[in-house]
Structures are given as structure tokens and as C-alpha cells.
Amino acid sequence: MASYGKKQSKVKNEAVKVTAAQRAEKREEEAKAFNELLDQKAKQQRRELHVEDYGRLVDTENHNRADGLLEATGIDAAVSAMEATSLSPSESIVYCVRVGGSS
């Protein structure tokens, strides 16, 4: 009867006791995890390549810059010029040409 009509406390004050050493250890763990995350993001932003991959990219021959390799006007002439050389149409860049009026 003594508690009749009185409001019940909804929040219990059961605080967990933590020592200063435990707090410092927790801060160190969080700082270590944060630094690892920063390092991982920095590696992703650098986009580094292995030596072999970089060598493969640099050593490829660029046919687009060769002067006078192919000279043709029109699609049929370009295809026949490519067939006459060592380049096949599947090895070179294909440009899409729109013929006719706009729709």
C-alpha cells in the first residue's frame, strides 16, 4: 500500500563501472580501427598497379596514333582497306555512324 498512487521509475540507474584503464584501452582500439580504415581508403584512392600490370599497359602498341595507316572515306572503303592490311575489323575501333534524318 505504501507504493500505491506513486509513479514507478521507468529507467533504472544501473551504470556499469568502468576503470580509466578500460576506457583508455577502448580508445586505443577505436583509434587503431579508425587508422586501419583510413589506410584502406588511401590505398583505394591511390589505385596502385603491380609492376607487371603497368608494364602490360605501357608496352601495348597504339594503332590509333599511327599516321597513314588507313585512309578511306565511307564504310565500305574502310572495311576493304582494313582487310587489305593486317588489321581485321574486330581488332580496330569501330565508330558508329548515323545515316539519315533525325527521328
Secondary structure by P-SEA (a helix, b strand, c coil): cccccccccccccbbbbbcaaaaaaaaaaaaaaaaaaaaaaaaaaaccccaaaaaaaaacccccccccccccccaaaaaaaaaacccccccbbbbbbbccccc
